[in-house]
Structures are given as structure tokens and as C-alpha cells.
Amino acid sequence: MVDSWERARHILEAAGLDPGRLAHLTPLTGGTYNTVEELRLTDGSRYVLKIPPAPAVPGLRHEKRLLVSEAEFYRSAARVEVPAPRTVSAGDDFLLMTALPGDPWDGTLTDPERTALRTELGRQVARLHGVTGPGHGYPSGALGPLAPDWRTAFTAMFDAVLDDARRYGARLPLPPDAVARTAASAYGALDEVTQPCLVHFDLWRGNILVDRVDGRARIGGLIDGERMFWGDPLADFVSLALLGDIRKDEDFLSGYREAGGRARFDTPARLRLALYRAYLYLIMLTETVPRETGEEGQRWVQETVAPELVAALAEIEKTS
């Protein structure tokens, strides 16, 4: 059995920090893949330590070396001054980063606070999308080298999760081959994307920290960048409006456009957005098998996520 304290001390020492100053170690919940712990030192400084599952633990094909992608996201966010953790030390089997102030976005915000925060979030995401990469796809190399074009990268990503669904026997609302055929009918729209931009792809409310300074709510930081890839900025709009429609979020879009983000929803854009919705919802449906999701979680996914996958594919059929 792993001694978390001993592991944390070893990593702190390798990072040039005094392991004897480790005062508290607290497991953090909310994630479903990596082990996450908060480390608090005697001087009050706080760090977050992420440990990936053992290689033998089943997962999806794109989930190899996720911490490589996460470290890349934090480096990129720092370049455009978007609040995010700072990597302190990293290795093949760990990521040590600074902790950020605040708590995950929840339902306690007032309407004025929500308006201000969504607008500010739009500005921050637009800045992230101004960062470009050396190619398209996952920087971890989980699905192979970065691709020279977005269609090659995304079709490989989509095919990989469908292969996972087949391999695990995931319960999908439509046969995998039918999903593949419908998605392929929209692949031509991917050719409009010519620049590989930074995409977090997991910006649901749980990964947006809200901090209160002098009673005023502000965004404390964007966390859990392990799902990031280089690709179409439009893909971020799926998790930003998880199970909803970003086009209805006028506050976010106002801030996004104000900071230079392009948010047009013409026919090719709607097709791409439907593809990215289908991709995320396929992941959510398929990952329940290797995660061994309980009965309640399975029921929620089937009742809530499965219809959204069907709706995304229906939009492709209607729009193509």
C-alpha cells in the first residue's frame, strides 16, 4: 500500500522544498481519474499533488500521460496571464503545482456576481485561445504525434473514443458504427480550422475556482487542464455550457468577443460544435465502464448525457 506522506515528502525534496515542513496532507475529491492531494507546509504555503493511476488501471486511449498535457496547459496559461496553477515539479508519475485561492463555482452566486464572472471568464478564455501550438491534437502523444491539420487530429480522437466504446461494451444510445457514419458526414467542416489553438476542453463549473476578496467574487483560477489539446477554440464551448447551449450565454460571449475571441455560429461552426458535443458525450458515456461508475451515476449518464449525444448527432444530420 502506498504511503502518501512518504511519497509527498520525496516529491517535495526533489522539488527543492524541505520535506520536513509538510504539516498536512488532504485527499481532494471531485476527480475521477488521478489521485489528487493538497499539501500544506508549516509556513502556510499550499501545493497540489497529482498522481496518475498505475499503468494497469483501465482507461480510455487518450488518457495516457495526461499530466504532460496538464503541465502544458499551465505553461500556456501563464503566457497570457490567465490565473492557473504554476507547475513546481513534474515527472512521469507526478505533477506538483501551486494551489489557487477559491472554491469550485457553485450555486451560491448572486445574479450580478454570475454576470460579472461569466463575462470575465469569457475574456480569460479568449486569451487562452490566443495561444497556438506546434500541431493539432493531444500534446501527450497518447494518440500519436501532433497532426499537421485539424481534421486528421480530430478524426483520430473521435475514432479512438469509439474504439474504446466498442472495446468496453459501453452502453450507447446508438450503435458505434451509426455514430461514426453521422459524424463523418460533418468532417468537411473541420477543414476551416487552420491554426492549432489552446483548448482546455474541461471548463465546466467544477474546474473554475471562485475566490472572494473583500466580499467581492472573482475568478481564482482555471484548474484541471489535463484534457487540453491543440485544436479548434470552438471545442471549449461544449464544457463551458455543459449539457446546454453556449449561444444562450450572452455574458460569456460578450466578454469573449470583447477580448478578441471569434464566436460565429454559421453552418460550418454549428457542425463542428455538434461534433465536439458528440465527442465529449461519447467520452462521458464510455468512461463509466473503466471507472466502474455506480448505479446512480450510470442512471444519470443514461438519462442526461445519452439524449444529448443523440441531439448532437441529429443536429449534424439536419445541418449537413
RAPE-V911147 format. One record per helix or strand of 2 or more residues. SS is the DSSP state (A for helix, B for strand). FROM is the first residue (numbers start at 1). TO is the last residue. If there is no record, write none. Layout:
# RAPE-V911147
SS;FROM;TO + SS;FROM;TO
This chain:
# RAPE-V911147
A;4;14 + A;19;21 + B;22;27 + B;35;41 + B;46;51 + A;61;63 + A;66;79 + B;87;91 + B;94;98 + B;103;104 + A;111;129 + B;136;137 + A;150;168 + A;176;184 + A;187;192 + B;197;199 + A;205;207 + B;208;213 + B;216;222 + A;225;227 + B;229;231 + A;233;240 + A;246;248 + A;250;258 + A;267;290 + A;295;319
